[in-house]
Amino acid sequence: MTDDREQGSTLQPKYDANGLVTAVATDAASGEVLMLAHMNAEALAKTIATGEAWFFSRSRGRLWKKGESSGHVLSVVEMRIDCDQDAIWLRVNVSGDNATCHTGRRSCFYRRIVAAGGTVGLRTEG
Amino acid sequence: MTDDREQGSTLQPKYDANGLVTAVATDAASGEVLMLAHMNAEALAKTIATGEAWFFSRSRGRLWKKGESSGHVLSVVEMRIDCDQDAIWLRVNVSGDNATCHTGRRSCFYRRIVAAGGTVGLRTEG
């Protein structure tokens, strides 16, 4: 990890063994975490160039534009990168009916982890 | 990916080949993304049990409690898990002087990706 990578003004993503960095998208207005996905170099370049979020699907092994089938395109308001340049934060506005999750919910993170009486479970929120 | 994993109330994280899920921490008050890290099953269990964030360091190959050396402990206000249960969202309050990044900054995402005149670079914010 170079000092330039941590402190400098040059974009030099630290891709993992699969050529990916992690990307987290939050709602630009509410701050809610909407989804987490991955980008390869091409997805990152296309996101920067177009202002709309592109990712790399690990399960399908291909580049995809978020919303290409659902219409839930993510318009990027701001992109940030973290200290060691292996994670991207996208602040976005969601097109269409404002759902981001493929289940139709606004956010993929619709279940809260709850612990009560020694057992841990999930509770659907909102 | 089972329907129960996506829709049910049972915590059944989908760990990757290295036994990890991704965890993103946001400031419970401002919504700012503070850091992104990874958890193995033990880190997740300790976080749930203690209400403070534990992670697994890929570079050091060991469990670590955030703030164990810096004092910047993350107190968990809420934990959520995403649709396919391979990512965790922690809403936290930060102890100490409220820095989360090892560089002393509040958030690890202190640089904005900016594109101007055909070149892409990073600009330190705030």
Interface residues (C-beta under 8 A of the other chain):
Chain A: E6 Q7 G8 S9 T10 L11 T22 V24 T26 S30 G31 E32 V33 M35 L36 I48 A49 E78 M79 R80 I81 D82 C83 D84 A87 I88 W89 C101 H102 T103 R105 C108 F109 Y110 R111 R112 I113 A115 V120 G121 L122 R123 T124 E125
Chain B: E6 Q7 G8 S9 T10 L11 T22 V24 T26 S30 G31 E32 V33 M35 L36 I48 A49 E78 M79 R80 I81 D82 C83 A87 I88 W89 C101 H102 T103 R105 C108 F109 Y110 R111 R112 I113 A115 V120 G121 L122 R123 T124 E125
